[in-house]
Amino acid sequence: MKLINIINNYTAEGCNPQFYLKADTALLRNNDAFYIPNMMGCIVAQPHIVLKNARLAKSLSERFASRCIDGVMAGVTFTAKDKLAEAKRLGLPWDEAVGFDHSSALSLEMLPRDAMLEGAVFYVNDEEHARISISDMRFTPDRVISHLSECMTLRIGDLIYLGSKDEFEVRVGDNFKVVVAGKTLLDFDIK
């Protein structure tokens, strides 16, 4: 299983979806608490709508891409902001800053594909902090899937984090929730 993170769905960079990959050890499941790693500097969180891939796909045209969406999940990615800035400055890979263990929270429950059309809401300590809408994204989910399938073979179970325009500093004691289509899919604490 691949974890694929789209990074330019809210920027003007590039004419196609740009992405990076994470290992499956980056998954944080079961609404387990996220423990801020030592020696990583400032950690920021970004909420996502996540697509779960349902089919083997290679060089898939955009008009057939919707067939690949098994369902919609909620996600939050964690990034070591200082380490990412250093990696970008030095032209190094981002792996240490974005791919550390448990750096991608994922809901267990999955909703039908159409749930993404209603969007998602991100809460910190029960206070709304961000809204995610498919219509605000630069690339449609079908365009993302089609482009990814041209770059690599998509397999059943691959997870596509569609991107986020907002990031929030992570603090011990916070509670994060992500609600998709009115249903709470993620609810976990920061420790």
VENQUI-V234270 format. One record per residue. N is the residue number from 1. PHI is phi in radians with two decimals (NA if undefined). PSI is psi as a letter, one per 20 degrees, with the letter a starting at -180 (NA if undefined). OMEGA is omega in degrees with one decimal (* if undefined). Layout:
# VENQUI-V234270
n=[N N]
phi=[PHI PHI]
psi=[PSI PSI]
omega=[OMEGA OMEGA]
This chain:
# VENQUI-V234270
n=[1 2 3 4 5 6 7 8 9 10 11 12 13 14 15 16 17 18 19 20 21 22 23 24 25 26 27 28 29 30 31 32 33 34 35 36 37 38 39 40 41 42 43 44 45 46 47 48 49 50 51 52 53 54 55 56 57 58 59 60 61 62 63 64 65 66 67 68 69 70 71 72 73 74 75 76 77 78 79 80 81 82 83 84 85 86 87 88 89 90 91 92 93 94 95 96 97 98 99 100 101 102 103 104 105 106 107 108 109 110 111 112 113 114 115 116 117 118 119 120 121 122 123 124 125 126 127 128 129 130 131 132 133 134 135 136 137 138 139 140 141 142 143 144 145 146 147 148 149 150 151 152 153 154 155 156 157 158 159 160 161 162 163 164 165 166 167 168 169 170 171 172 173 174 175 176 177 178 179 180 181 182 183 184 185 186 187 188 189 190 191]
phi=[NA -1.88 -1.85 -2.02 -1.99 -1.41 -1.97 -2.19 -1.31 -2.21 -2.20 -1.62 -1.32 1.29 -1.72 -2.29 -1.01 -1.84 -2.68 -2.38 -1.93 -2.23 -1.29 -1.18 -1.21 -1.32 -1.20 -2.08 -2.02 1.09 0.98 -1.13 -1.16 -1.67 -1.69 -1.11 -1.22 -1.23 1.12 -1.89 1.32 -1.20 -1.91 -2.07 -2.04 -2.31 -1.41 -2.46 -1.59 -2.05 -1.77 -1.82 -1.34 -1.89 -2.46 -1.22 -2.43 -2.43 0.89 -1.50 -1.30 -1.03 -1.21 -1.83 -1.10 -1.06 -1.17 -1.47 -1.52 -1.30 3.09 -2.06 -2.24 -1.90 -2.55 -2.39 -1.82 -2.03 -2.30 -1.42 -1.06 -1.13 -1.18 -1.15 -1.06 -1.14 -1.08 -1.12 -1.09 -1.62 1.21 -1.69 -1.07 -1.55 -0.84 -1.11 -1.39 -2.06 -1.89 -1.18 -0.93 1.17 -1.52 -2.38 -1.27 -2.50 -1.23 -1.38 -1.40 -2.15 -1.85 -1.07 -0.86 -1.13 -1.07 -1.15 -1.15 -1.46 1.43 -2.38 -2.22 -1.88 -2.05 -2.07 0.91 1.11 -1.96 -1.12 -2.08 -2.79 -2.09 -2.04 -2.24 -1.02 -1.18 -1.47 -1.37 -1.20 -2.02 -1.18 -0.96 -1.13 -1.14 -1.06 -1.08 -1.03 -1.12 -1.04 -1.20 -1.39 -1.52 -2.77 -1.30 -1.52 -2.01 -1.02 1.67 -1.03 -2.01 -2.03 -1.47 -1.32 1.87 -2.61 -1.62 -2.03 -2.37 -2.34 -1.15 -1.58 -2.27 -0.99 1.70 -1.27 -2.11 -1.91 -2.34 -2.22 -1.96 -2.04 0.91 1.39 -2.02 -1.27 -1.80 -2.19 -2.76 -2.56 -1.82 -1.84 -2.26]
psi=[p q o p o p i k i j r j p q i r p q r r q q q i i i p o r k k q q p o p q q k i b p p q q p q q p p p p p i q p p p l p q h i i h h i i o h a p r q q p q p p n g g h g g g g g h i k r q i g h h i j r p k j n q p q h q p r q g i h h h i a q p p p p l j p p h q p p p h i i q h p q h h g g g g g h i h h q p p r p i q p o o i r q i q q p p p p p i q p p q p p p k j p o h p n r q p NA]
omega=[177.5 169.3 -174.3 -176.6 177.3 -173.8 -176.6 179.8 -180.0 178.6 178.7 -176.2 174.3 179.5 176.7 175.6 174.7 -171.8 167.0 -177.7 173.4 174.9 -179.8 176.1 177.2 -177.3 171.8 -173.1 171.8 -175.9 176.1 177.7 173.0 178.6 -179.1 -177.8 176.7 172.2 -179.4 -178.7 -178.0 177.3 176.7 179.9 175.0 177.5 -177.3 158.7 -174.9 176.0 174.2 -176.7 -174.9 -173.3 170.0 -175.5 176.0 179.9 -177.5 177.1 -176.6 -176.0 178.1 -173.0 -177.7 178.5 -178.3 -174.9 178.6 -179.5 -175.8 178.7 176.2 178.7 172.2 175.3 179.4 -178.0 172.3 -169.9 -179.6 179.5 177.7 178.9 178.8 179.2 178.3 -178.6 -176.9 -178.9 -178.6 175.4 -177.3 -168.4 -177.2 -176.5 -173.3 -170.6 -178.4 -178.9 175.6 -178.6 178.5 175.8 -178.5 177.7 174.5 -176.7 179.3 177.8 177.1 -177.2 -175.8 -179.9 -178.5 -179.8 177.8 176.3 -177.6 177.1 -179.6 -179.4 169.7 -178.0 178.0 176.7 -178.2 -179.9 -178.4 172.2 179.5 -179.7 177.5 -177.6 177.7 -176.4 -179.5 -179.2 177.4 175.1 179.3 177.7 179.1 -178.4 179.7 -179.5 179.2 -178.7 173.9 -178.1 -176.3 175.7 173.7 -178.8 177.7 178.6 176.2 -176.9 -177.8 175.6 -168.7 177.5 -177.8 177.5 -175.5 172.1 -174.7 178.7 -177.5 -178.9 176.8 178.3 178.5 172.4 179.0 174.0 172.0 -179.5 177.9 178.9 177.0 -178.7 178.4 -179.5 176.5 177.8 -175.1 -175.9 175.8 -178.6 *]
